[in-house]
Amino acid sequence: MTLKIDHPKSTTREMPPLTPRSWLTISVLTILLAATFSAIERQGLLHRLDLQTFDLLVAAQHPMPPSNSVLNVDFDDSFVRTNNAFPIPRLLLAEVIRKIATGKPAAIGVDIILDLPRSAADDQKLAATIEDAGNVILISEFGFANYHPNDPLSLFKTAAAGVAFGDLVLDEDGAVRRMFLRITTPDYRALSLPVALADYATDQHLRPGGRGFLLFGGTKLPLASAQPDTAWIRWYPSAPTPVSVGSVLSSAFDSSIFNGKIVLVGQSSEMGKDLFETPATRAGREKIHGGALLSGAEIHGAATATLLNKNFLRTVHAFPRFAVAFVLTFNIVALAFHSRWYVALTVCLAIVALIYFAAASLFTNHNIWVSFISIQICLLAALPAGLGYRSVEERRLKNAMEAERRQLMGLFERYVSADVAAEIWKNRDNIALAGEERVATILFSDIRSFTAMTAGVPSKEVLAWLNRYLTAMGEIIKQNRGFLNKFIGDGIMVIFGAPLTEGTQEDACRAVRCAQEMLARVDQWNATKSPSDPTLKIGIGIHTGQVTAGNVGSPDRLEYSVIGEAVNLASRLESLTKDFKTSVVLSPATWEQVRDQFTVVPIGEAQVRGFTTPIPLYSVKSSPTVEVPS
């Protein structure tokens, strides 16, 4: 093969200068990036990621103890299954409400829809208990567009202190992060259960406010969305601690723990199908009473506690976030253009991390939620944008080397596998093309009786099947990382150990393995050949020894090859395969390297030119596990 490598002179790589033109380009890139991600965000394409970052900020907080102003009484799965209490019997619910009422709670919310009649006596008993308690708020279901509205039976509505809708706000990923506040339509006006309970217990009312907020008492309540109005629930990575109905009904239970508190009665039983994911359940720090979901009543409890504690979350709107993204993106693009890539990458990742920690601090300490994912993505996109712009500026300096590399890689890949060609390019400075002494293993192969089998056959037919044969052999040589040095008619010369070596022993083992696969491929050829193709037999000679490797030829045509007595001996060994009636002949030097890796057998001695005495020769048995491509 013809090979010529001219190593380019090393040059000091300088960063492109910051000119007025480059500043203008950096500004344009920054505007495009910030505007693009702002538009993507407005289209809602980042909404799911925003919700996940909300959960991440919740999980980053310290766990908080349960609210001391809200308690949950729970029809848990264990109680319901043990007492066959689904659907919840009216008398059982009446007894639970009666027991809670004896503790003088500020309000009782029943998150169980009482829309279907049961036994008239049982319903009357429950209604009487509700009326006696005097502070029970029942739930209705508005349904929105998904379900039909449902109201409690009239006898329960009359007995209750109020009725509020108990619908939950489900985000697109199925989790609950917000609470409804109110619904105001021409046909329906109602408060949500958390607002109704907080209103009843504290006498603080929900009133109209200004743009983006309502008033709860005298405090601004920021809206998460409008029409219908929603607000963020202040979640913490803490598991609630509901009181089991079984404990409440125990004779030893002290109802005074309910004194002055808002009590919500609900069911976490799987049969009630009132379980949901929340940021608290996704925080993963604690199991939620044996499961991984919260009941609707527990979610209403967290929402009610948010209203009572007035730790309302505010959302940073789009324009401030756009301004921050623009300033930071501008600096990252400029840095990527004018500094080393690893400096720009380090600074970019540091700013991305700083944004997260700043958002976590604002969320935890100041009740401010910054939807930061668009800012971070914009910064991460700024890095390749800046590097890409710098790459365009540097392209002229790199064209010569890239052209040379493409030419060299294309040339080498015809003779070795692509990974070996890449390795040759990578180590090109260590390859001595002028000539160097090294130990290599040389493989020669030849088709037996080629002259006789091609006699009288049209040369076009001979060339067709010979090319197919040489192509098949070339593929096997590449698979074994050999250097296909040349085709000599029907013969092949392969080098293992030059221009790259994997160690003398490994080079020799690859040569023997290659020989085995070549023989297996010939057997496959003979088994599947067409009638017009000849039956082939080949001989292979392998020798390991000292060679001189480098460019051979005239200045206008150079060939990378190896020369030396070792090459001649490998060729002579190939010729001896006929005399010893074997397919492979190994020299003693190769035998020494591979005898522990292959089944090698002695085949006798022979007088070989260049040696004063006969030398022992060896052959290798074919491996039954050799697999070759069809």
Buried (B, 14 or more C-beta within 10 A) or exposed (E): BEBBBEEEEEEEEEEBEEEEEBEEBBBEBBEEBBBEBBEBBEEEEBBEBBBBBBBBBBBBBEEEEBBEBBBBBBBBBBBBEEBEBBEBBBBBBBBBBBBBBEBEBBBBBBBBBBBEEBEEEBBBBBBBBBBEBEBBBBBBBBEEEEEEBBBBBEBBBEBBBBBBBBBBBBBEEEBBBBBBBBBEEEEEEBBBBBBBBBBBBBEBEBEEBEEEBBBBBEEBBBBBEEEBBBBBBBBBBBBBEBBBBBBBBEEEBEBEBBEEBBBBBBBBBBBBEBBBBBBBBBBEEEEBBEBEBBBBBBBBBBBBBBBBEBEBBBBBEEEEBBEBBBEBBBBBBBBBBBBEEEEBBEBBEEBBEEBBEEBBBBBBEEBBBBBBBBBBBBBBBBBEBBBBBBEEBBEEEEEEEEEBEEEBBEBBBEBBBEEBBBBBBEEBEEBEBEEEEBBBBBBBBBBBEBEEBBEEEEEEEBEEBBEEBBEBBBBBBBBBBBBBBEBEEBBBBBBBBBBBBEEBBBBBBBBBBBBBBBBBBBBBBEEEBEEEBBEBBBBBBBBBBEBBBBBBEEEEEBBBBBEBBBBBBBBBBBBBBBEBEBBBBBBEBBBBBBEEBBEBEEBEEBEBEEEEEEBEBBBBEBBEEBEBEE
